[in-house]
Amino acid sequence: MRPITGHVVSYDAPSTEDIARRTGLPVDEIIRFDGNTSPHLLPSTRAEALAEELARIHSYPHGGYPRLEEAIARYAGVSPENV
């Protein structure tokens, strides 16, 4: 392996508060894309979504994916039983 020449400087991203202060925008209007995170909350962060899932946690999942099997069969030109 060849050694890396030169000096690698780390990138220290400014805080959201710093960006808001520089741009004059409220912090809650700043959407960050540099952290590889979605600007939208996950459904699981909503209390009602968690309650819905917990209410059905005792049930088993359905018996397969018939619509997906049918779509694959149509695409492949075979019957769904062959998927």
CYANA upper distance limits for C-alpha pairs under 8 A (distance plus 0.5 A):
 14 PRO  CA     18 ASP  CA      6.48
 14 PRO  CA     19 ILE  CA      7.15
 15 SER  CA     19 ILE  CA      6.94
 16 THR  CA     20 ALA  CA      6.62
 16 THR  CA     27 VAL  CA      7.04
 16 THR  CA     30 ILE  CA      7.47
 16 THR  CA     32 ARG  CA      8.27
 17 GLU  CA     21 ARG  CA      6.60
 17 GLU  CA     27 VAL  CA      6.59
 18 ASP  CA     22 ARG  CA      6.66
 19 ILE  CA     23 THR  CA      6.57
 19 ILE  CA     30 ILE  CA      8.26
 20 ALA  CA     24 GLY  CA      6.06
 20 ALA  CA     25 LEU  CA      5.41
 20 ALA  CA     26 PRO  CA      6.33
 20 ALA  CA     27 VAL  CA      5.88
 20 ALA  CA     30 ILE  CA      7.31
 21 ARG  CA     25 LEU  CA      7.39
 25 LEU  CA     29 GLU  CA      7.05
 25 LEU  CA     30 ILE  CA      7.71
 26 PRO  CA     30 ILE  CA      7.56
 31 ILE  CA     39 PRO  CA      6.61
 32 ARG  CA     37 THR  CA      8.16
 32 ARG  CA     39 PRO  CA      7.63
 33 PHE  CA     37 THR  CA      7.12
 33 PHE  CA     38 SER  CA      8.14
 33 PHE  CA     39 PRO  CA      8.40
 41 LEU  CA     45 THR  CA      7.06
 42 LEU  CA     46 ARG  CA      8.11
 43 PRO  CA     49 ALA  CA      6.77
 44 SER  CA     49 ALA  CA      6.37
 44 SER  CA     50 LEU  CA      6.31
 45 THR  CA     49 ALA  CA      8.04
 45 THR  CA     50 LEU  CA      7.99
 46 ARG  CA     50 LEU  CA      7.00
 47 ALA  CA     51 ALA  CA      6.71
 48 GLU  CA     52 GLU  CA      6.65
 49 ALA  CA     53 GLU  CA      6.80
 50 LEU  CA     54 LEU  CA      6.59
 51 ALA  CA     55 ALA  CA      6.56
 52 GLU  CA     56 ARG  CA      7.19
 53 GLU  CA     57 ILE  CA      6.47
 65 TYR  CA     69 GLU  CA      6.65
 66 PRO  CA     70 GLU  CA      6.57
 67 ARG  CA     71 ALA  CA      6.68
 68 LEU  CA     72 ILE  CA      6.66
 69 GLU  CA     73 ALA  CA      6.55
 69 GLU  CA     80 PRO  CA      6.22
 69 GLU  CA     83 VAL  CA      6.66
 70 GLU  CA     74 ARG  CA      6.65
 70 GLU  CA     79 SER  CA      8.22
 70 GLU  CA     80 PRO  CA      5.80
 71 ALA  CA     75 TYR  CA      6.68
 72 ILE  CA     76 ALA  CA      6.51
 72 ILE  CA     80 PRO  CA      8.18
 72 ILE  CA     83 VAL  CA      7.61
 73 ALA  CA     77 GLY  CA      6.20
 73 ALA  CA     78 VAL  CA      5.44
 73 ALA  CA     79 SER  CA      5.97
 73 ALA  CA     80 PRO  CA      5.58
 73 ALA  CA     82 ASN  CA      7.94
 73 ALA  CA     83 VAL  CA      6.72
 74 ARG  CA     78 VAL  CA      6.98
 74 ARG  CA     79 SER  CA      7.97
 78 VAL  CA     82 ASN  CA      6.91
 78 VAL  CA     83 VAL  CA      8.17
 79 SER  CA     83 VAL  CA      7.74
